[in-house]
């Protein structure tokens, strides 16, 4: 459970993120951004072992469609540590090496977000290469 101060921090972070998104990706003519929170997506795929058709599903934390330019995906990562901070010895169980943990964590995030990007491209080709951002909350 979050304290009131922690909740205020999250709300302020989200407001700041919205301002940054709109100032960075707003385009020349201004315009209205569209925000789609908790967007459920499904896409056909092929099982690599059986070669049978399957359906992938996922939930995009936030799809942002700017007035100009390509849409992008924002994925929230909740952690007591800053997303870019590296885990250090003592932060993890003894049998897990921090370098391996950090690489695996970042590769996992990259894989998740690139999969969402490919799924969006199958749903609507104009969304083939959305930008993906991680929002550490």
N, C-alpha and C positions, 0 to 999 in steps of 0.2 A: 504494500500500500504506500502511496506517495504522501508525503507531508504537503501542507499548503504551499510552503516555500518551493518544494520540488515541482509541484504542479505549476506554480507561477513561472518557474524557470522554463519548463517545457512549453508553456503557452507563449512566453516571450521569445523563445527560440523559434517557434513556428511562425510567429509574426515577422521576425527578422528574416527567416528563410523566404517567406512570401515576398517581402520587399526586395530582397536580393534577386530572386527569380525574375520578378517583374522588371527590375531595373536592368538586369543583364540580358534577358531574352525578350524584352518588350517590343523590339522592332522600331522602325522609324515613325510609324503612324500611330503609336500607342495602341489602343484597342483593348478588347476584353479577353482575359485569359479564361480558359475553361479548366476546372479542376474536377477530377474523378477519383474520390477517395475509395479505398478498399474495392477496387475494380476486379471482379472475378473474370478470369479468362480461361478459355478452353481451346485446344488446338489439336488437330489430328497429328499423329506421329506413327512411327514404326518401331516395334520392339526390336532392339538390335540382336537379341538371341533367337527369337522365333520368326522374325520378319513379318509378324502379323500386325495388323493395324491396331493402334491403341489411341487413347485420348489423354493428353496431358492437361492438367488443370493447375491453376495457381491463383494467387491473389496479389495484385499489384497494390502496394500501399497507397501510392498516389500517382496518377497519370496527369501530367500537365500539358495542355495544348495552348501554346502561345498564339497571339493573333497572327503572327508571321513566323515562318520557320517550322522546324520539325518538333513534334511532341517529344516529351521525355518522361522517363520513369524515375520516381524518387522512392527509394527503399529506406524505411526507418530501421535503424539498428539500435537496440536498447542495450546499454552496457554501463557499468559504473566507470569504465575506462574510456578515454577518448579513442575514437576509431583508429586514428593514426598511431596511437601509443603502442609500443611493442610490449608484449608480455615479457617479464623477466623471471629469472630463476627465483623460486619462492612464491610466485604468483600461481603456479600450476603444480599438480601432483609430481612427485619426484621422478616418475618414469616418463614424463613428457618434456621434451626439450623445447624451450621457448621459440627458437628459430623455426622448428617444424610446425609448431602451433600457429605462429604468426603467418607463415606461408599458407598453411592449410585454411586458416580463417579467411584470408584475403582471396585465395583461389575459390573457396566456396561462395563468397559473395559475388565474385566476378562470374562464376558459372551460373548462379541463380539469375543474375541480372541479364546476362547475355541470352539465357534461355527465354526469359520474358520478352526480350527484344525480338528474338526469332519467332516466338508465338504471336506477338503483335503483328509482325510482318506477314504471317500466314493469314491472319484475320483480315487485315487491311494493308495492301502493299505499300500505301503511302506512309505507313508506320514502320517500314522495314528496318530502319536504323535509328531508333530513338536514342537520345542521349540517356545515360543512366547515372544517377547521383545517389550517393549514400548520405542519409541525414542521420548523424549520430545523436540520439536523444538520450 
